[in-house]
Amino acid sequence: MITTMQRRSWLASANGHPDFPLQNLPLGIFSHGDERRRGGVAIGDQVLDLGAAVQAGWFEGLAHTAAHIASGPSLNAYFALGAPAWQALRRALQVLFDQDSPHPQALAACLVPMSECHMHLPAQAGDYTDFYVGIHHATNVGTLFRPDNPLLPNYKYVPIAYHGRASTLCVSGTPISRPHGQILPPGESVPVLAACRRLDYELELGVWVGPGNTQGQAIAIADAPRHIAGFCLLNDWSARDVQAWEYQPLGPFLSKSFATSLSPWVVSAEALAPFRRAQPARPAGDPAPLDYLFDPADQQGGALDIELEVLLLTERMRQQGTPPQRLGLSNSLHMYWTVAQMITHHSVNGCKLQAGDLLGTGTLSGLQASELGSLLEMTLGGQQAVVLDNGEERRFLQDGDEVILRARCRGEGQVSIGFGECRGRVVG
């Protein structure tokens, strides 16, 4: 009997594709040849136009309902359907694209070359919350400002987060304008309004919320997975000099609200299931999570093994035709809190989550210098430059720099899947 991981597709480009084999099938919103936005599925180097496939009669029952709703101009309504509908559509797609499908030529008429598609945000996010669950990043940043006490006492009890700006979420490829804000120059006591001089990236995962909860009713941690619609890559661009001046006492404001880049494809929890792992054990002496944040099943399989990569393409590299340089290679296993714990804590006060809300994990750095997810950490707050292979130096991002995030899931006996790219180029 052929297992899901052994299945191959009649679409040749899907077999061995680094991101979008038959085992992935992420959804997104695209346009092609016009401005009409509609839902599609990434498969190999093609995009399945869900609306065209629905009109051609390729789906039945719950899968038909899910495909029809996902074919619209955003995935909000699809996210609200919940796991049974998502899973029905996924099963139907796997059958349609299986190498033994009886109608590959007819289905091929519903495919569009991915290279010809323009991608859009998958959903309209009503709210965006950015967490701080990467403990090594939190420790590294804390050390820069509080060498003797890098983590505040609440960190290991509370999944720390702040509310971001949903209106400036932008899809991969959107140019990033260098922000302005108040900056306190070194040695001065009065701030100035100026362009950010310490622009940074942050390597994160994004979590799309599925069905929401009623205001006033918390989401129990055992139920939290039902509220996860899927995952993407997220770059939380950061103006470090603006941030240093404004963040006390209420945290980030203009230093974060100018732009947050997202990869366009939503990778489902079902596609990531083979890469679930036990949550890494807390160091000896760390407190156990409070009861509302503890679930044995979540501890046994609530973490994800996703390789996270950040690369930099400078203007000089672009002119010389050289490839981008890797700056860091980390993993989502460096999360101190699971996604379920994030969702549960977010709602414990009765906060209403809604389909299409977005959560960021916070920067996911590792322990080693090669695993850092921000320039702030790599340069020790700008004290030392990163020397690139071509001789260029960076303490923070310059105009023309393009930051590229990638992600990959690998496992013994498993077909590797990816997230596509999350790109953003800094403009003056």
C-alpha positions as CSV (number, residue, x, y, z in Angstrom):
1,M,0.0,0.0,0.0
2,I,1.4,3.4,-1.0
3,T,1.6,5.8,1.9
4,T,0.9,9.6,1.7
5,M,4.6,10.2,1.9
6,Q,5.3,7.9,-1.0
7,R,2.7,9.3,-3.3
8,R,3.8,11.0,-6.5
9,S,2.0,13.3,-8.9
10,W,1.2,13.2,-12.6
11,L,2.5,16.8,-12.6
12,A,6.2,16.3,-13.1
13,S,7.3,19.6,-11.5
14,A,5.7,18.6,-8.2
15,N,7.9,15.5,-7.7
16,G,11.0,16.6,-5.9
17,H,9.9,20.2,-5.8
18,P,11.8,21.9,-2.9
19,D,8.7,23.7,-1.6
20,F,5.5,22.4,-3.2
21,P,5.3,18.6,-3.7
22,L,2.0,16.7,-3.5
23,Q,2.5,16.4,0.3
24,N,2.2,20.2,0.8
25,L,-0.6,21.9,-1.2
26,P,-0.6,25.3,0.5
27,L,-3.3,27.8,-0.4
28,G,-2.9,31.4,-1.3
29,I,-4.5,34.3,-3.2
30,F,-3.3,35.2,-6.7
31,S,-4.1,37.2,-9.8
32,H,-3.2,36.3,-13.4
33,G,-3.5,38.5,-16.4
34,D,-6.0,40.8,-14.7
35,E,-6.7,42.3,-11.3
36,R,-9.2,39.7,-10.1
37,R,-7.9,38.1,-7.0
38,R,-8.8,34.5,-6.4
39,G,-7.8,31.4,-4.3
40,G,-5.3,29.0,-5.6
41,V,-3.2,26.0,-4.5
42,A,0.6,25.7,-5.1
43,I,1.6,22.4,-6.7
44,G,5.1,22.2,-8.2
45,D,5.7,25.2,-10.4
46,Q,2.0,25.7,-11.0
47,V,-1.0,27.2,-9.3
48,L,-4.4,25.5,-9.4
49,D,-7.1,28.0,-9.9
50,L,-9.7,26.8,-7.4
51,G,-12.6,28.7,-9.0
52,A,-11.9,27.1,-12.4
53,A,-11.6,23.7,-10.8
54,V,-14.9,24.2,-9.0
55,Q,-16.7,25.2,-12.2
56,A,-15.2,22.2,-14.0
57,G,-16.9,19.9,-11.3
58,W,-13.7,18.5,-9.8
59,F,-15.0,18.5,-6.2
60,E,-17.9,17.0,-4.3
61,G,-19.5,17.3,-0.9
62,L,-17.6,19.1,1.8
63,A,-14.5,19.4,-0.4
64,H,-16.7,21.3,-3.0
65,T,-17.9,23.7,-0.3
66,A,-14.4,24.3,0.9
67,A,-13.0,24.8,-2.6
68,H,-15.8,27.2,-3.5
69,I,-15.3,29.3,-0.4
70,A,-11.5,29.3,-0.8
71,S,-11.8,30.4,-4.5
72,G,-12.8,33.9,-3.4
73,P,-10.6,37.0,-3.1
74,S,-9.4,36.2,0.4
75,L,-9.2,33.1,2.6
76,N,-10.9,34.6,5.7
77,A,-14.1,32.7,5.1
78,Y,-12.2,29.5,4.3
79,F,-10.2,29.8,7.6
80,A,-13.5,30.1,9.5
81,L,-14.7,26.7,8.1
82,G,-12.5,24.7,10.4
83,A,-10.4,21.5,10.2
84,P,-13.0,19.1,8.7
85,A,-13.5,21.3,5.6
86,W,-9.8,22.0,5.3
87,Q,-9.0,18.3,5.5
88,A,-11.7,17.3,3.0
89,L,-10.3,19.7,0.4
90,R,-6.7,18.5,1.0
91,R,-7.8,14.9,0.6
92,A,-9.6,15.7,-2.7
93,L,-6.6,17.6,-4.0
94,Q,-4.2,14.7,-3.2
95,V,-6.5,12.4,-5.2
96,L,-6.8,14.8,-8.1
97,F,-3.0,15.3,-8.4
98,D,-2.0,11.7,-7.7
99,Q,-0.1,10.0,-10.4
100,D,-3.0,7.5,-10.7
101,S,-5.6,10.3,-11.3
102,P,-7.7,9.3,-14.4
103,H,-8.1,12.9,-15.6
104,P,-4.8,14.7,-15.5
105,Q,-5.1,16.4,-18.9
106,A,-8.5,17.9,-18.1
107,L,-7.4,19.1,-14.7
108,A,-4.3,20.7,-16.3
109,A,-6.6,23.2,-17.9
110,C,-7.1,24.7,-14.5
111,L,-3.4,25.3,-13.8
112,V,-1.6,28.6,-14.2
113,P,2.2,28.9,-14.3
114,M,3.4,30.2,-10.9
115,S,5.9,32.5,-12.6
116,E,3.0,34.3,-14.3
117,C,1.0,34.9,-11.1
118,H,1.0,37.9,-8.9
119,M,0.6,37.0,-5.2
120,H,-1.5,38.9,-2.6
121,L,-2.0,38.6,1.1
122,P,-3.9,35.4,1.9
123,A,-6.4,37.0,4.2
124,Q,-7.4,40.4,5.5
125,A,-6.0,40.4,9.0
126,G,-8.3,42.2,11.5
127,D,-5.7,42.0,14.2
128,Y,-2.0,41.2,14.3
129,T,-0.2,40.1,17.5
130,D,3.6,39.6,17.7
131,F,4.9,37.2,20.4
132,Y,8.4,36.9,21.8
133,V,8.7,33.1,22.3
134,G,12.2,32.7,20.8
135,I,14.0,32.4,24.1
136,H,17.5,32.7,22.7
137,H,16.6,35.9,20.9
138,A,15.0,37.3,24.1
139,T,18.2,36.3,26.0
140,N,20.5,37.9,23.5
141,V,18.6,41.1,23.3
142,G,18.1,41.3,27.1
143,T,21.9,40.8,27.5
144,L,22.6,43.9,25.4
145,F,20.5,46.0,27.7
146,R,20.6,44.1,31.0
147,P,23.8,42.0,31.1
148,D,23.1,40.8,34.7
149,N,19.4,40.1,34.2
150,P,18.7,39.4,30.5
151,L,15.2,37.8,31.0
152,L,12.7,39.5,33.2
153,P,10.9,37.3,35.8
154,N,7.7,37.1,33.8
155,Y,9.2,35.6,30.7
156,K,9.1,32.0,31.8
157,Y,5.5,32.3,33.1
158,V,3.9,34.5,30.4
159,P,4.0,34.1,26.5
160,I,5.0,37.8,26.0
161,A,3.5,39.7,23.1
162,Y,2.5,43.1,21.8
163,H,-0.3,44.1,19.4
164,G,1.1,45.1,16.0
165,R,-0.3,47.0,13.1
166,A,-2.5,44.9,10.8
167,S,-2.8,47.7,8.2
168,T,0.9,47.5,7.2
169,L,1.1,43.7,6.8
170,C,2.4,43.2,3.2
171,V,3.0,40.3,0.9
172,S,6.5,39.1,-0.1
173,G,8.1,41.3,-2.7
174,T,6.6,44.6,-1.4
175,P,9.3,47.3,-1.3
176,I,10.1,48.4,2.3
177,S,10.4,52.2,2.7
178,R,13.0,53.3,5.3
179,P,10.9,54.6,8.2
180,H,11.2,57.9,10.0
181,G,10.8,58.5,13.7
182,Q,12.2,60.1,16.8
183,I,15.8,59.1,17.4
184,L,18.1,60.0,20.3
185,P,21.5,60.5,18.8
186,P,24.5,59.2,20.9
187,G,25.6,61.6,23.5
188,E,22.5,63.9,23.1
189,S,19.6,64.5,25.5
190,V,17.1,65.8,22.9
191,P,15.7,63.6,20.2
192,V,15.5,64.4,16.5
193,L,13.1,63.3,13.7
194,A,15.1,61.4,11.2
195,A,15.2,58.4,8.9
196,C,16.0,55.2,10.7
197,R,19.7,54.4,10.6
198,R,19.5,51.0,12.3
199,L,17.0,49.1,10.2
200,D,16.8,45.4,11.0
201,Y,14.9,42.2,10.0
202,E,13.5,39.5,12.3
203,L,13.2,35.8,11.3
204,E,9.8,34.6,12.4
205,L,6.9,32.2,11.7
206,G,3.5,33.6,11.2
207,V,0.3,31.8,12.4
208,W,-3.0,32.3,10.7
209,V,-6.0,32.0,13.0
210,G,-8.9,29.8,11.9
211,P,-12.3,29.7,13.7
212,G,-12.4,32.3,16.4
213,N,-13.9,32.3,19.9
214,T,-16.8,34.2,21.5
215,Q,-15.7,37.3,23.4
216,G,-15.4,36.5,27.0
217,Q,-14.8,32.8,26.4
218,A,-11.2,31.6,26.6
219,I,-9.8,28.9,24.3
220,A,-8.7,25.8,26.3
221,I,-5.2,24.6,25.4
222,A,-6.5,21.2,24.3
223,D,-8.8,23.0,21.8
224,A,-6.2,25.5,20.5
225,P,-5.1,23.4,17.5
226,R,-8.6,23.6,16.1
227,H,-8.1,27.4,15.8
228,I,-4.9,27.2,13.7
229,A,-5.6,27.6,10.0
230,G,-1.9,27.5,8.8
231,F,1.5,28.9,8.9
232,C,3.7,31.3,6.8
233,L,7.0,33.1,7.1
234,L,7.1,36.5,8.7
235,N,9.7,39.3,8.7
236,D,9.0,41.8,11.5
237,W,11.0,44.8,10.2
238,S,12.4,46.8,13.1
239,A,13.8,50.3,13.4
240,R,16.2,49.7,16.3
241,D,17.1,53.3,16.9
242,V,13.5,54.4,17.0
243,Q,12.7,51.4,19.2
244,A,15.4,52.2,21.7
245,W,14.0,55.7,22.3
246,E,10.3,54.8,22.4
247,Y,9.9,51.4,23.8
248,Q,9.8,52.4,27.5
249,P,7.3,52.1,29.2
250,L,4.8,50.6,26.7
251,G,6.9,48.8,24.2
252,P,7.2,49.0,20.4
253,F,5.2,51.6,18.4
254,L,6.5,53.3,15.3
255,S,9.6,51.1,15.3
256,K,7.5,48.1,14.3
257,S,4.3,49.5,12.7
258,F,5.7,50.6,9.3
259,A,5.9,47.1,7.7
260,T,5.7,43.4,8.3
261,S,6.4,41.1,5.4
262,L,4.6,37.7,4.9
263,S,5.2,34.8,2.6
264,P,2.0,34.3,0.4
265,W,1.3,30.6,0.8
266,V,-0.5,29.2,3.9
267,V,1.0,25.8,4.8
268,S,-1.6,23.7,6.6
269,A,-1.2,22.0,10.0
270,E,-2.0,18.7,8.1
271,A,1.0,19.2,5.8
272,L,3.2,19.9,8.8
273,A,1.9,16.9,10.9
274,P,4.9,14.6,10.0
275,F,7.2,17.3,11.4
276,R,5.6,17.7,14.8
277,R,7.9,17.1,17.7
278,A,7.8,17.1,21.4
279,Q,8.2,20.5,22.9
280,P,11.9,20.7,24.1
281,A,12.3,20.2,27.8
282,R,12.7,23.3,29.9
283,P,16.0,23.8,31.5
284,A,16.4,22.5,35.1
285,G,15.0,25.1,37.5
286,D,12.6,26.7,35.1
287,P,9.0,26.9,36.4
288,A,6.4,24.6,34.9
289,P,3.7,26.3,32.9
290,L,0.6,27.3,34.8
291,D,-2.2,24.7,34.6
292,Y,-4.1,26.6,31.8
293,L,-1.0,26.5,29.7
294,F,-0.2,22.9,30.2
295,D,-1.5,20.0,28.1
296,P,0.3,16.6,27.9
297,A,-0.6,16.2,24.2
298,D,0.7,19.6,23.4
299,Q,4.0,18.9,25.2
300,Q,4.3,15.6,23.4
301,G,3.6,16.9,19.9
302,G,3.0,20.6,19.9
303,A,6.4,21.8,18.6
304,L,7.4,22.0,14.9
305,D,10.7,21.0,13.3
306,I,11.0,23.7,10.7
307,E,14.4,24.9,9.4
308,L,14.4,28.7,9.1
309,E,16.9,30.5,6.9
310,V,17.6,34.2,6.3
311,L,19.7,35.5,3.4
312,L,20.8,38.9,2.2
313,L,21.1,40.2,-1.3
314,T,22.9,43.5,-1.5
315,E,22.9,46.0,-4.4
316,R,26.5,45.1,-5.2
317,M,25.6,41.4,-5.3
318,R,22.7,42.1,-7.6
319,Q,24.9,44.1,-10.0
320,Q,27.5,41.5,-10.0
321,G,25.0,38.6,-10.5
322,T,26.1,36.8,-7.4
323,P,23.6,34.8,-5.2
324,P,22.4,36.0,-1.9
325,Q,24.4,35.1,1.2
326,R,23.0,33.2,4.1
327,L,23.2,35.2,7.4
328,G,21.5,32.7,9.6
329,L,20.0,29.1,9.8
330,S,17.8,28.5,12.8
331,N,14.8,26.2,13.7
332,S,11.3,26.7,15.1
333,L,12.2,24.2,17.9
334,H,13.8,27.2,19.6
335,M,10.3,28.4,20.7
336,Y,10.0,28.4,24.5
337,W,6.2,28.4,24.1
338,T,4.1,26.3,21.6
339,V,1.6,27.8,19.2
340,A,-1.2,26.3,21.3
341,Q,0.1,28.1,24.4
342,M,0.3,31.3,22.5
343,I,-3.4,31.0,21.4
344,T,-4.6,29.9,24.8
345,H,-2.8,32.8,26.6
346,H,-4.0,35.3,24.0
347,S,-7.7,34.4,24.8
348,V,-7.5,33.7,28.5
349,N,-8.7,37.2,29.4
350,G,-11.7,36.8,27.1
351,C,-10.0,38.4,24.0
352,K,-11.9,37.6,20.8
353,L,-9.8,36.0,18.1
354,Q,-11.2,36.0,14.6
355,A,-10.6,34.0,11.4
356,G,-7.8,35.7,9.5
357,D,-6.1,37.2,12.6
358,L,-2.3,36.8,12.5
359,L,0.2,35.8,15.2
360,G,3.9,36.2,14.9
361,T,6.2,34.0,16.9
362,G,8.9,36.6,17.5
363,T,12.5,36.1,16.3
364,L,13.6,32.5,16.4
365,S,17.3,32.5,16.9
366,G,19.4,29.6,18.0
367,L,22.3,29.3,20.5
368,Q,25.1,29.5,17.9
369,A,26.3,32.6,16.1
370,S,25.3,30.9,12.8
371,E,21.7,30.7,14.1
372,L,20.9,34.3,14.8
373,G,17.7,35.8,13.4
374,S,18.5,39.5,13.5
375,L,21.3,41.9,12.8
376,L,20.9,43.4,16.3
377,E,22.1,40.1,17.7
378,M,24.8,39.4,15.0
379,T,26.4,42.8,15.5
380,L,25.9,43.1,19.3
381,G,23.7,46.1,18.9
382,G,25.8,47.6,16.1
383,Q,29.2,47.3,17.9
384,Q,30.7,44.9,15.4
385,A,30.2,44.6,11.7
386,V,29.1,41.5,9.8
387,V,31.7,41.0,7.0
388,L,30.1,39.5,3.9
389,D,31.9,37.2,1.5
390,N,32.3,40.0,-1.1
391,G,34.0,42.3,1.5
392,E,30.9,44.4,2.2
393,E,30.1,45.2,5.9
394,R,26.8,45.5,7.6
395,R,25.8,46.6,11.0
396,F,22.2,47.3,9.9
397,L,20.4,47.3,6.6
398,Q,21.3,49.7,3.8
399,D,19.1,50.9,0.9
400,G,19.0,48.3,-1.8
401,D,19.4,45.4,0.6
402,E,16.9,42.6,0.1
403,V,16.2,40.2,2.9
404,I,15.0,36.7,1.9
405,L,13.4,34.3,4.4
406,R,13.0,30.6,3.5
407,A,11.8,27.5,5.4
408,R,12.2,23.8,5.0
409,C,10.8,20.7,6.8
410,R,12.8,17.6,6.6
411,G,12.5,14.2,8.2
412,E,13.7,10.6,7.8
413,G,11.4,8.9,5.4
414,Q,9.4,12.1,4.7
415,V,9.1,14.2,1.6
416,S,10.6,17.6,2.3
417,I,8.2,20.6,2.0
418,G,8.8,24.3,2.1
419,F,7.1,27.6,2.5
420,G,8.3,29.5,-0.6
421,E,10.1,32.8,0.0
422,C,9.4,36.0,2.0
423,R,11.3,38.8,0.4
424,G,11.6,42.5,1.0
425,R,13.9,45.1,-0.5
426,V,14.8,48.3,1.4
427,V,14.2,51.5,-0.5
428,G,15.1,55.0,0.6
